[in-house]
Amino acid sequence: MDAERMEPGQGDALLIVDVQNDFLPGGALPVPEGDAVVPVLNRWIGRFTARGLPVYATRDWHPPDHCSFREQGGPWPPHCVAGTEGAAFAPGLKLPPDAVIVSKATEPDREAYSGFEGTDLAERLRAQRVRRLFVGGLATDYCVLSTVRDALREGFEVALIEDAVRAVDVQPGDGARALEEMRRLGARTVRTEATAA
């Protein structure tokens, strides 16, 4: 798709997925180079706010005994516990004051990788007449993939900002396979340098 058509406009929203301290280098569950997405996303935030377009940000907001934690039999170390420093958004992320924050995986016995799972995100987007989502954040092979899958299932178009995502790569190549799957499902990819400033 040509860069011109990938510039944000009427009916578009920016959706930032889980750019939280615990997923950054030094955090409880660090994504390699997770901090590299912050300056790229800030450029997109600037584009969207300059055009008066909505910005949404999802976050893991876990109870201390969440089912995804190893102590409860889950696969991950404790991370993004609601109200802790680890659950806070990356300090360098310039979210606008009117950004819509969507908390997910808030119940002890329910996992939610997708920003749509167990939230009212789809309803909120429809209420704002959003048709297309520009998506970036962490991690490519988990919460970004699940969120993009659900966005497409809900009938939204998706433009994945390829240079604004990073993968965990528990198995080598997981991130690349996730990108492939998102494209196969209908997401288009855009790179920041391929669009006008």
N, C-alpha and C positions, 0 to 999 in steps of 0.2 A: 504494500500500500504506500502511496507516495506521502512524503512528510507533510505536505500541505494539509491533507485530509486528516492527519493525526494531530493537528493542533487542537487544543481544547476549545470547545464552543458550547453553545446552547445545548442543554440536555446531557452534558458531561459532568462527572464528579471524579475527584481524586480519592482513591481508597488506599490508605497506608496501613500495612499489616504488621502489627506486633514489633515495632521498632522500640524495644524496651531494654533497659540496662542489663537484665539477666541474659539477653541474647547477644550482647556485644562482647568483644574480647575482655576477659577479666570477670565476666558475669558467671552465674551458676550453670548456665547451659549455653556457652558461647558458640555462635555461628562464625566460622572462619571468615575474617574480613567483614563481619557484620556491620562495623562502623562505617565502611565505605559507602553504604547506601545513603547515609545522612545528608552529605552535601548535594548528592544528585536529587534526592527527594525535596530538599529545600528549594532547588531551582524550579521544580514542578509546583511546589506550594506557591512560590512567587507568581508563576504563570496563572494558576487558578485564581488566586486572590485578586490579581490585577484585573481579571475579567469578571469578578464577582461570582465565581463558580464555587460550589460547595466542596469542602474537604472533610473527609471522614477518616478516623483512625481507630483500628481495632486494637484491643489489648487482652492478653491473658490476665485474668484477675481471679487467681485460684484461692480457695480456702486452704488452710495449712495441711489438711488431710486429704488433698485431692487425689483421685484415683490414678492419675498419671504419674504420681511420685513413686519411687522405688519402694519406700516403706509401706506403701499400700498395694504393692505388687505391680506397679506400673513400670514403664521403661525408662523414665527420666529422673534425674535428681530434682529435689524441690526447687521450684523456680517461680518467679512472678506471683508470689503470694500477695494477695490484695493488701494495699496500703504500705508495702515495704519499698525500700529504695530500689530493689531489683525489679519491681513491677512498674516503676516510673518510666515514662518515655525518655529516650536518649536526650541528654541535656542539650545537645546541639541541634535537635530537631525543632525547627521554627514553626510549630503548629499555630495557626491563627487563633485568636480568642474565640471565634465562633465555630471552630472545628467541632464536628459531632464525634464524641467518644463512644465507642461501642465495646462494652466489657463482655468477654465470653469465658466459657468454662468456669462459671462461678459456683456451680453446685459440686459437692464432694464426689458424687458417684457418676458424673457425666463428663466425658471428654468432649471437647469441641475444638477441632483444628480450624474449622471454617468460621469466618466472621458472621456467617448467616445462621449457624447452628445454635438454636436456643435463644436467638436474639430477634429484635424487630427491625434489623437492618434493611431487609427487602421492602418492608412497608414504608420505612423512612425515605428510602430512595425513590419509591414510586410517588410518595407524597410531594417530593421535590421535582417530580417529572424527569428524573434521571433516566437516560436510556443507555448511556455508555459509561463504563468505569475504566479509568486509568489506574492500574494496580502496581504497587511496588512494596517492598518490605522483606520480612523474614518469616520463615525460611522458605526458599524456593520449593523444596521437596516435601514440605509439611503444610504449614498454615497458608502459604501463598497458593499452593496447588489446590488445597481443599476449598479455599475461598473463591478461586477462579472457577473451579468446577461448579460450585453452587451458584455463582453469579450467572454463568451460562445457562444452568438449569432453570434459573428464575427468569430467564428471557432477556438479560442484559447483554449488550455487546461488551467485549473486554479488549482493552489495549494494554498488554503487559509491558511495563517499562523494564526492558531486559537488563539495563545497566544499573537498575535500582533494586535488584534482588540478589541474595546470596544463599547458597545451599549448605545444609549440614553435611550431606554426603556420608551418612552412616555407612552405606555401601558405596564404594567409588562409582561415580557416574549417576548417582541418584538425582542430582540437580539437572543434569543434561536430559535424563529421561523424563523428569517432571516438565521441563520446558517443551519437550517433544509432545508429551501428552496434552498440555494446555493448547498447543497449536492444533493438534489433531481434533480437539474438541471444539475448536472454532475461535480461540483467542488469537488476536493479531499481536505481533510484537513491534515495539518501537524503541529506538535508542535515543537518548537525550540529544546527542550531537546531530541526529538526523532531523531535528525539528528546529524551527526558528526560535531564537531566544525570546 
